[in-house]
Amino acid sequence: MAQTAVGAGTGRAPRRHPLVAAAMVLPLALVLAVMTGGAQAVVTQASSVAGSLGR
C-alpha cells in the first residue's frame, strides 16, 4: 500500500510566523535598495528630517 504525504494535494501551505517572513524578505529588500539607490534616498531623507529638528 502506498503512503501519501500529509497534506498532499490540499493546495495550502502552512502559515509562517510574521518574524520568519520578515527575516526571509529583509535581506533581499536590502540588496535591492542598495542596487537601486534607495538606501541613499533614505539617508538623504533622514538627514533632512534631522536638519528640520535642529540636530
Secondary structure, DSSP 8 states (H G I E B T S, - for coil): -----TTTTS-------HHHHHHHHHHHHHHHHHHHTHHHHHHHHHHHHHHHTT-
